[in-house]
Amino acid sequence: MCQYSASDGSASDWHLQHLMQYAISRAGMIVVEATAVERRGRISHGCLGLYSDANEMALARVLAAARRAAAPGTAFAIQLAHAGRKASCQAPFQGGGPLPSDEDPWPVLAPSAIPFAEGWSVPQALDGAGLKRVVGAFAQAGERSTRLGFDAIELHAAHGYLLHEFLSPLSNRRTDAYGGSAENRMRLPLEVARAVRAVVPRTIALGARITGSDWADGGLVVEDAIQFASALKAAGVDYVCVSSGGNISHAKIPLGPGYQVAFAAKVRAATGPATRAVGLIAAPEQAEAIVAEGQADFVALARAFLDDPRWVWHAAERLGAQVSYPPQYARVSRANWPGAELVRPMR
Ligand SMILES: Cc1cc2nc3c(=O)[nH]c(=O)nc-3n(C[C@H](O)[C@H](O)[C@H](O)COP(=O)(O)O)c2cc1C
């Protein structure tokens, strides 16, 4: 989850504490926030990047520390991203809009010169050289991620960022080989997937976060996600995470518990790469049911984990499962804390 706390793309002490608390969480996989593959692909000045040696060194420090603390078997992933027309913005807690002229904005890129919303920067449509550069930047960040020792690399092709912008007919109005038909709109994201797969050993999982729906007339629907997931699988992608929205400012999203799970279930049933569900999944019983019923192979939790980095421990308690605590914290377990039920009213 984006922390908007990096300096020219380099991880800070905030990232160290942020990731180390999850390192001991017993989560199966910890995904480092959207990390820009080129400087202009950052959402904000504070976004993490992996476009320079300094970025790589800063992340190496954080990852090494997190790994030293991590429970055995914990996988660390990194999400590689390019913000496209949603780059050059303020952090949400600074307003979240496009950077004003006195906050060092930069030109943004997209498939077509269509701004995200009224008042947002009009993007430059990527030309042939720009497309090539973007594919190369993803591949180079894939190489850096491999050197850093990540267990998985996840391509961000959702939430209205560059790869999603190419996929959606609402943001991609190109008339060349990268626009028009679904095949053409998938071309850049698939080139990126193949280029990253080519430089990343098979021992490192390659995933992608994709869009189950644009929630807007004429936009992407779940059948597009199925088609894209199949093509990604053929390109060597091992898993997809099915999210939605983010590309259309006026989209009406029917929020509710597990509101995107049905998309994941459809993609999983139709295509078969390992599938992750995300979105308003918070209760242990809910997460358990999604996996047990075969709607997804695994689930991702965002806000529930920010709220409670000990979510796994608490879920295990609720579901009567065994989880090993870091030995330093072993006395937290109810089994080792007689009377805990008398003094732990919060959860
Ligand atoms: C603070 C914050 C930062 C986020 N950063 C990212 C990100 O870097 N990459 C991404 O794909 N989604 C990001 N998201 C979206 C979440 O991954 C997730 O898809 C969304 O919050 C819905 O899941 P939840 O209900 O479990 O929070 C972020 C969400 C929050 C709250």
The ligand as a Gaussian input file, in Angstrom:
#p B3LYP/6-31G(d) Opt

LIG

0 1
 C       -3.315000       3.421000       1.920000
 C       -3.605000       2.553000       0.726000
 C       -2.638000       2.389000      -0.240000
 C       -2.868000       1.570000      -1.348000
 N       -1.866000       1.357000      -2.240000
 C       -2.041000       0.455000      -3.236000
 C       -0.961000       0.083000      -4.070000
 O        0.163000       0.508000      -3.890000
 N       -1.207000      -0.804000      -5.057000
 C       -2.450000      -1.352000      -5.254000
 O       -2.623000      -2.158000      -6.168000
 N       -3.470000      -1.024000      -4.464000
 C       -3.298000      -0.151000      -3.452000
 N       -4.329000       0.143000      -2.620000
 C       -5.611000      -0.536000      -2.811000
 C       -5.636000      -1.801000      -1.988000
 O       -4.584000      -2.664000      -2.380000
 C       -6.948000      -2.563000      -2.117000
 O       -7.098000      -2.999000      -3.439000
 C       -8.138000      -1.731000      -1.706000
 O       -7.846000      -0.917000      -0.577000
 C       -9.321000      -2.624000      -1.367000
 O       -8.948000      -3.599000      -0.407000
 P       -9.265000      -3.435000       1.175000
 O      -10.760000      -3.308000       1.287000
 O       -8.727000      -4.694000       1.780000
 O       -8.581000      -2.195000       1.653000
 C       -4.123000       0.953000      -1.504000
 C       -5.105000       1.139000      -0.536000
 C       -4.855000       1.918000       0.580000
 C       -5.927000       2.038000       1.624000

